[in-house]
Amino acid sequence: MDSINGKFYCVNAVRLDEFSSACALAIVNSEKQDLDTLEFERCGFDLHKDISFAAHYLKISENFYAIRDGLLKSQQPTYKIKDYGDAVIVINSYGDTLFYEGKP
């Protein structure tokens, strides 16, 4: 649970069916109302380690999904951060490199 612009949100994980690894993450407000969902064909992340809020974004592993007024702007990540140990690369949703730090 975290706050964005003074409003509290949390994320609930829901398995879509018992025969596949598909799941959804629901953004829930403090009144426990579902505001929006993010669906995945395969849930390959740890719900306790890989999911957090970062400013106006929901961070899942290396992907950042923009949240505005409790709603996700897209089912696709707005930014992706790749950490290669000696280099960090930030990539936007169009595949353009926005920031690069490290050896060329």
C-alpha positions in Angstrom: 0.0 0.0 0.0 1.2 3.5 -0.8 -0.1 7.0 -1.5 -0.2 9.0 -4.7 -1.3 12.6 -4.5 -2.6 12.0 -1.0 -4.8 9.0 -2.0 -4.0 5.5 -0.8 -3.7 2.6 -3.1 -2.8 -1.1 -2.8 -2.4 -3.9 -5.3 -4.3 -7.2 -5.1 -3.2 -10.2 -7.1 -5.9 -12.4 -8.7 -5.3 -15.7 -10.5 -7.5 -15.7 -13.7 -7.9 -19.5 -13.8 -6.4 -22.5 -12.2 -5.2 -24.1 -15.4 -2.8 -21.4 -16.6 -0.3 -19.0 -15.1 -2.4 -16.0 -16.1 -3.1 -13.4 -13.5 -4.2 -9.8 -12.9 -3.1 -7.1 -10.5 -6.0 -4.9 -9.3 -5.3 -1.4 -8.1 -7.6 -0.9 -5.0 -8.3 2.3 -3.2 -8.6 2.8 0.6 -12.4 2.0 0.4 -11.4 -1.4 -1.1 -12.9 -0.5 -4.5 -11.2 -2.0 -7.6 -10.1 0.9 -9.8 -8.2 -0.8 -12.6 -6.5 -4.0 -13.5 -3.3 -5.0 -15.2 -3.5 -8.5 -16.8 -0.6 -10.8 -17.5 -0.5 -14.0 -19.5 2.2 -15.3 -17.2 2.8 -14.2 -13.6 6.6 -14.5 -13.5 7.2 -12.1 -10.6 7.3 -12.3 -6.8 4.3 -10.4 -5.4 6.2 -9.4 -2.2 9.6 -8.4 -3.8 8.9 -7.3 -7.3 5.8 -5.0 -6.9 5.9 -1.5 -5.4 4.8 2.1 -6.0 7.3 4.7 -7.2 6.0 8.2 -7.5 3.1 8.0 -10.0 4.1 4.5 -11.2 3.4 0.9 -10.3 6.8 -0.8 -10.4 6.8 -4.5 -11.4 10.3 -5.9 -11.6 12.0 -3.6 -14.1 8.8 -2.2 -15.6 7.0 1.0 -14.6 3.3 1.5 -15.4 2.0 5.0 -15.2 -1.0 5.6 -12.8 -3.1 8.7 -13.1 -6.2 9.2 -10.9 -6.1 5.6 -9.8 -6.1 4.3 -13.4 -3.4 2.7 -15.4 -2.5 4.7 -18.6 -1.7 1.5 -20.5 -1.4 -2.2 -20.2 2.1 -1.7 -21.5 4.9 -0.4 -19.3 5.7 3.3 -19.7 9.3 2.8 -18.8 11.7 -0.1 -18.4 14.9 0.0 -16.5 17.6 -2.5 -17.3 20.5 -2.8 -14.8 23.5 -4.5 -16.2 25.7 -4.1 -13.2 28.1 -1.5 -14.7 25.4 0.2 -16.8 21.8 1.3 -16.3 19.5 1.9 -19.3 16.0 3.5 -19.2 13.8 2.7 -22.2 10.4 4.3 -22.9 7.3 2.5 -24.3 8.5 3.2 -27.9 11.8 1.4 -27.4 13.8 4.6 -27.3 16.7 4.9 -24.8 16.1 7.9 -22.6 19.0 7.6 -20.2 22.2 5.6 -20.3 24.8 5.4 -17.6 27.9 3.2 -18.0 30.6 2.2 -20.4 29.7 2.4 -24.1 
